[in-house]
Amino acid sequence: MAVYATAMTDPASRIDWEFETLERCPLCQNGRFTEVFDGDIRAVPLTFVRCAWCSLIFQNPRLSRRALEQYFSSRTFIEDSSASDYDLERPLGYHDYADWDASYKATASLRLKRIMRHKPAPARLLEIGTATGSFLDVARGFGYTVRGIDVSTLFADMARRKYGLDIDSHFIEDAPLPPAAYDIVCNFGGISCWRDPVRALRNIRQSLAPDGIFVINFSDVDGPIGRLYGRRYPEFNHASLSVFSSATIARTLEAAGFRMIFSETERQYASIGRIVTYLKSPIGRWLANRLRLEKVTIPVVAVGTVFAACVPADGQPTTPSPLDNA
Ligand SMILES: [Zn+2]
């Protein structure tokens, strides 16, 4: 990896937009890629390539580890709408994550009802990417013993203060997870942000009890939103280091020694403001504002987002991970 640029600095959030270049695909280590997205978001460069061998789409160059630590802990990432140059079409982070906490809690209940079918409480549950802590707070109410990890120190502080939760800040690839300690590990919308998904998943797998489950959701670039939006696909952003499809997520899980036992389209509760913001619709935002519907929360079938449960597969992982020897 080569760090080749330390360029623009956002004075409001003090992010050094420092990039590193990957010479090889993070999933299969092939060195040949084709460019699928090249541009910038508010002057910060953004490029995605597709691996010629395994088809994984990944950001390259991408933010360095140090830049990611700053970025995920910045106000830009959590409340981009407060920036003076905020642009709905060209977001550098969440519009205002905390503003939609009520809808996250309703979604948490939906997810927990699905999880309970596989692993009822009481059980030990770890969430990776806890954000404001709303899911863990609801999970605790369902009778689970909960703990969390979020690389964002700002999010971790918010969750501790708001809900008194135990949250550690680590990159999941090298988080010191105790072996065989959890019955459930879950991650919602986070695997695309991991620097080395295979290494991260192996770390999770060793921390699961032998009959534990790993629960995940991800946006499928081959789904309807990806096909409809093309280059405007919302997952083409600086936080997404990989943009998965059903095929590439299956390869990634297999490489880490996981087997999917259940999958279906994600169901969520979302505020109308959040939906029109995600879909980058200025007219929708104007209408939602005008009709005071911004915070009205409705159940939605999240077309193109997959909710899945996985278990450790028999046998050994099949693909070596590029950072294993780093
Ligand atoms: Zn590849």
Residues whose N, C-alpha, C, O or C-beta is under 5 A from the ligand:
A	BS01	ZN	C25 L27 C28 Q29 N30 C51 W53 C54 S55 L56
